[in-house]
Amino acid sequence: AMLGDALQAELSADDLRREYTEMVDYAESPIDEVEAMPPDTDSADAAQGERGWLYVAIGSDDIAEAVSLSLGETDGRLYVRELEWGRP
């Protein structure tokens, strides 16, 4: 529900689940840490409608992964513009 129109047309909930599962499937211990870092909203290069980006760290005793989200806003509604799976 938080995806922008372009991403909703491209990705289903099953697609998101599959991407996440593939990213962490090599973990030998359960994922026990998911932490959203404070959003970066101070980008001087932000295009019209861009609100910033958010980094979500995902880990366990033996892995460290992440998802980066580019955020947008239209008519007061925040949405996810882009997703990047895995650590940068």
KANORGI-V90253 format. One record per residue. N is the residue number from 1. NEAR is the number of other C-alpha atoms within 12 Angstrom. Layout:
((N & NEAR) (N & NEAR))
This chain:
((1 & 15) (2 & 22) (3 & 25) (4 & 25) (5 & 20) (6 & 16) (7 & 23) (8 & 20) (9 & 13) (10 & 16) (11 & 22) (12 & 17) (13 & 16) (14 & 12) (15 & 15) (16 & 21) (17 & 15) (18 & 15) (19 & 20) (20 & 23) (21 & 18) (22 & 15) (23 & 23) (24 & 28) (25 & 20) (26 & 18) (27 & 20) (28 & 14) (29 & 15) (30 & 17) (31 & 24) (32 & 18) (33 & 18) (34 & 18) (35 & 20) (36 & 18) (37 & 16) (38 & 15) (39 & 18) (40 & 19) (41 & 20) (42 & 14) (43 & 15) (44 & 11) (45 & 11) (46 & 17) (47 & 16) (48 & 13) (49 & 21) (50 & 27) (51 & 28) (52 & 28) (53 & 29) (54 & 27) (55 & 28) (56 & 26) (57 & 26) (58 & 29) (59 & 27) (60 & 21) (61 & 15) (62 & 17) (63 & 23) (64 & 28) (65 & 31) (66 & 29) (67 & 30) (68 & 28) (69 & 34) (70 & 32) (71 & 32) (72 & 30) (73 & 24) (74 & 16) (75 & 8) (76 & 10) (77 & 18) (78 & 22) (79 & 28) (80 & 30) (81 & 31) (82 & 27) (83 & 31) (84 & 23) (85 & 26) (86 & 23) (87 & 19) (88 & 14))
